[in-house]
């Protein structure tokens, strides 16, 4: 399953932000406070307090024209974060969601380094049991045929939920029927092997701060990074462990002058 985000329909109301916080029991303000558009003065990223955010970008080719864009985990078909996790705390589910298991996580944060979209966030302010925070595609809510919270609340139906294959067909059809409205690019159809969140726009995606990515799945890159880290990191750790044992033995072994 996936979601098609039509940025030409989005009005930047940010109700999706509010619904997401409510669905995941994150602290939030009353819905009417989200009418404040001053937040668009800076570019925001999802973090441990907001699993999705809406930004607004000026169009460099059309003065006065702006493009609101919802940002969240893209739920890649072959997620780099899942590949990079050395303990299997992240997993790709059959319904498209990439989810995180707090019971397995060791806090290495390799997923944050591996993600090509810079999505996973860490609760740095928590001294005990900090979590990796990211959009989970409303995994629990969808178990009973429910809709993702953001899709359910969107007042203009800028978000379409359904089987990914159908969403690709819908996106291509819109581009074909309304060439003056859309650029001929469905972002996420091929990027990093494909993502379950897809985007349409009427400007180059680079103008909306989307990363320029190839079609090769990201795990190939993350695995090489991970293997390189372990190739050079494990031997020093082993050496330090050995030195620690020797120091402990030396400290607890009776000295010669103490035996005489």
C-alpha positions as CSV (number, residue, x, y, z in Angstrom):
1,X,0.0,0.0,0.0
2,X,1.1,3.6,-0.5
3,X,0.0,7.2,-0.7
4,X,0.1,9.6,-3.6
5,X,0.7,13.2,-2.6
6,X,-0.5,15.7,-5.1
7,X,1.3,18.9,-4.2
8,X,-0.8,20.9,-6.7
9,X,-3.9,20.2,-4.6
10,X,-2.3,20.7,-1.2
11,X,-3.3,24.1,0.4
12,X,-0.8,24.0,3.3
13,X,-3.4,23.8,6.0
14,X,-1.2,21.5,8.2
15,X,-4.2,19.6,9.5
16,X,-2.2,16.4,8.6
17,X,0.4,17.5,11.2
18,X,-2.2,17.8,13.9
19,X,-3.8,14.5,13.0
20,X,-0.5,12.7,13.0
21,X,0.4,14.0,16.5
22,X,-3.0,13.0,17.8
23,X,-2.8,9.5,16.3
24,X,0.6,8.9,17.9
25,X,-0.1,10.5,21.2
26,X,2.5,13.3,20.7
27,X,2.0,16.7,22.4
28,X,0.1,19.1,20.2
29,X,-1.9,22.4,20.3
30,X,-5.5,22.9,19.4
31,X,-6.3,22.5,15.7
32,X,-7.1,26.1,15.1
33,X,-3.6,27.1,16.1
34,X,-2.3,25.3,13.0
35,X,-3.8,28.2,10.9
36,X,-0.6,30.1,11.8
37,X,1.5,30.1,8.6
38,X,4.5,31.8,10.1
39,X,6.0,28.4,10.5
40,X,6.6,28.5,6.7
41,X,9.3,31.1,7.2
42,X,11.8,28.4,8.0
43,X,12.2,24.9,6.5
44,X,11.3,22.2,9.0
45,X,12.2,18.6,9.1
46,X,10.3,15.7,10.9
47,X,11.8,15.2,14.3
48,X,11.0,13.4,17.6
49,X,8.1,15.8,18.2
50,X,6.5,15.8,14.7
51,X,6.5,12.8,12.5
52,X,5.3,14.8,9.5
53,X,5.6,18.5,8.7
54,X,4.4,20.8,5.8
55,X,6.8,23.2,4.3
56,X,6.2,25.9,1.7
57,X,8.7,26.7,-1.1
58,X,8.8,29.7,-3.4
59,X,8.9,28.9,-7.1
60,X,12.1,30.5,-8.6
61,X,10.5,30.7,-12.1
62,X,7.2,32.3,-11.0
63,X,7.4,35.1,-8.5
64,X,4.7,35.0,-5.9
65,X,3.9,31.3,-6.5
66,X,4.6,28.9,-3.6
67,X,4.4,25.1,-3.3
68,X,3.3,23.5,0.0
69,X,4.8,20.0,0.5
70,X,4.1,17.4,3.2
71,X,7.3,15.7,4.4
72,X,7.5,12.3,6.2
73,X,9.1,8.9,5.9
74,X,8.9,7.7,2.3
75,X,8.6,4.0,3.3
76,X,11.1,2.8,0.6
77,X,10.5,-0.6,-1.0
78,X,14.0,-1.5,0.0
79,X,14.8,0.7,3.0
80,X,18.3,1.7,3.7
81,X,17.4,2.1,7.4
82,X,16.4,-1.5,7.6
83,X,19.5,-2.7,5.9
84,X,21.7,-0.5,8.1
85,X,20.2,-1.6,11.4
86,X,22.6,-4.2,12.9
87,X,20.0,-5.6,15.3
88,X,16.9,-5.8,13.2
89,X,15.0,-3.1,15.0
90,X,13.7,-1.7,11.8
91,X,11.6,-3.8,9.4
92,X,9.6,-3.4,6.2
93,X,6.0,-4.7,6.7
94,X,3.7,-6.3,4.0
95,X,1.4,-3.3,4.1
96,X,4.2,-1.0,3.1
97,X,5.1,0.4,6.5
98,X,8.7,0.7,7.8
99,X,8.4,0.4,11.5
100,X,10.7,0.4,14.5
101,X,11.0,-1.9,17.5
102,X,12.2,-0.1,20.6
103,X,12.9,-3.4,22.4
104,X,15.6,-4.3,19.9
105,X,17.2,-0.9,19.3
106,X,20.7,-0.3,20.8
107,X,20.8,3.4,19.9
108,X,23.6,3.1,17.2
109,X,21.7,5.5,15.0
110,X,23.1,4.0,11.8
111,X,19.5,4.3,10.3
112,X,19.8,8.1,10.6
113,X,23.1,8.0,8.6
114,X,21.8,5.6,6.0
115,X,18.4,7.3,5.2
116,X,18.7,9.1,1.8
117,X,15.8,11.3,2.9
118,X,17.2,12.2,6.4
119,X,14.0,11.1,8.2
120,X,14.8,9.1,11.4
121,X,15.1,11.3,14.4
122,X,16.5,10.5,17.9
123,X,15.2,11.6,21.3
124,X,18.5,13.2,22.4
125,X,16.9,14.9,25.3
126,X,16.0,11.6,27.0
127,X,18.8,10.1,29.2
128,X,16.9,6.8,29.6
129,X,15.4,4.8,26.8
130,X,15.6,7.3,24.0
131,X,13.7,6.3,20.9
132,X,14.2,6.6,17.1
133,X,11.1,8.5,15.9
134,X,9.7,8.4,12.4
135,X,6.4,8.1,10.5
136,X,5.2,4.5,10.9
137,X,2.6,4.8,8.1
138,X,-0.1,4.5,10.9
139,X,0.8,0.8,11.1
140,X,-1.5,0.0,14.0
141,X,-4.4,2.1,12.8
142,X,-4.4,0.4,9.4
143,X,-4.5,-3.2,10.9
144,X,-8.3,-2.9,10.9
145,X,-8.6,-1.4,7.4
146,X,-8.3,2.1,8.8
147,X,-6.8,5.0,6.9
148,X,-3.5,6.8,7.8
149,X,-4.4,9.7,10.0
150,X,-3.1,12.3,7.6
151,X,-5.0,10.8,4.6
152,X,-8.2,10.6,6.6
153,X,-8.2,14.3,7.7
154,X,-7.0,16.0,4.5
155,X,-9.8,18.4,3.6
156,X,-8.9,18.7,-0.1
157,X,-7.9,15.1,-0.8
158,X,-4.4,15.9,-1.7
159,X,-3.5,12.5,-0.3
160,X,-4.7,9.3,-2.0
161,X,-4.3,6.0,-0.2
162,X,-4.3,2.6,-2.0
163,X,-2.2,-0.1,-3.6
164,X,1.0,1.3,-4.9
165,X,0.6,-0.1,-8.4
166,X,-2.8,1.7,-8.7
167,X,-1.3,4.9,-7.4
168,X,1.4,4.9,-10.0
169,X,-1.3,4.4,-12.7
170,X,-3.3,7.3,-11.2
171,X,-0.3,9.6,-11.1
172,X,0.7,8.8,-14.7
173,X,-2.9,9.4,-15.9
174,X,-3.0,12.8,-14.2
175,X,0.3,13.8,-15.8
176,X,-0.9,12.6,-19.3
177,X,-4.3,14.3,-19.0
178,X,-3.0,17.6,-17.6
179,X,0.5,18.2,-18.9
180,X,0.1,21.9,-18.2
181,X,-0.4,21.2,-14.5
182,X,2.3,18.6,-13.8
183,X,5.9,18.0,-14.6
184,X,6.4,14.6,-16.2
185,X,7.9,13.0,-13.1
186,X,6.3,10.8,-10.4
187,X,8.8,11.2,-7.6
188,X,9.2,7.9,-5.8
189,X,8.3,5.7,-8.7
190,X,11.9,4.8,-9.4
191,X,14.0,6.7,-6.9
192,X,16.2,4.4,-4.7
193,X,14.3,1.4,-6.1
194,X,10.9,2.9,-5.5
195,X,9.1,4.3,-2.5
196,X,5.5,3.7,-1.2
197,X,4.9,7.4,-0.9
198,X,4.7,9.1,-4.3
199,X,4.6,12.7,-5.3
200,X,3.2,14.9,-8.1
201,X,4.2,18.5,-8.7
202,X,4.0,21.4,-11.2
203,X,7.7,22.4,-10.7
204,X,11.0,20.6,-10.7
205,X,11.2,18.6,-7.4
206,X,14.6,20.2,-6.8
207,X,12.7,23.5,-6.2
208,X,11.0,21.8,-3.3
209,X,14.2,20.5,-1.7
210,X,13.6,16.9,-2.8
211,X,17.0,15.1,-3.0
212,X,18.3,14.1,-6.4
213,X,18.6,10.3,-6.2
214,X,19.3,7.5,-8.6
215,X,17.3,4.4,-9.2
216,X,19.6,2.0,-7.4
217,X,18.2,0.9,-4.0
218,X,19.9,2.6,-1.1
219,X,20.7,-0.6,0.9
220,X,23.6,-1.2,-1.5
221,X,25.2,2.0,-0.2
222,X,24.3,1.5,3.4
223,X,25.6,-2.0,3.6
224,X,29.0,-1.0,2.2
225,X,29.1,1.8,4.8
226,X,28.1,-0.6,7.6
227,X,30.6,-3.2,6.6
228,X,33.3,-0.6,6.3
229,X,32.5,0.7,9.8
230,X,32.8,-2.8,11.3
231,X,35.9,-3.7,9.4
232,X,37.8,-0.8,11.0
233,X,35.8,-0.5,14.3
234,X,35.7,-4.0,15.7
235,X,39.5,-4.6,16.0
236,X,40.1,-1.5,18.2
237,X,37.2,-2.4,20.4
238,X,38.6,-5.9,20.8
239,X,42.0,-4.4,21.6
240,X,40.5,-2.1,24.2
241,X,38.6,-5.0,25.8
242,X,41.8,-7.0,26.0
243,X,43.7,-4.1,27.6
244,X,40.8,-3.6,30.1
245,X,41.0,-7.2,31.1
246,X,44.8,-7.0,31.6
247,X,44.4,-3.8,33.7
248,X,41.8,-5.5,35.8
249,X,44.0,-8.5,36.4
250,X,47.0,-6.3,37.2
251,X,45.0,-4.2,39.6
252,X,43.6,-7.3,41.5
253,X,46.7,-9.4,41.5
254,X,48.8,-9.3,44.7
255,X,52.1,-7.3,44.2
256,X,55.4,-9.0,45.0
257,X,56.1,-6.7,47.9
258,X,52.7,-7.6,49.4
259,X,53.5,-11.3,49.4
260,X,56.8,-10.9,51.4
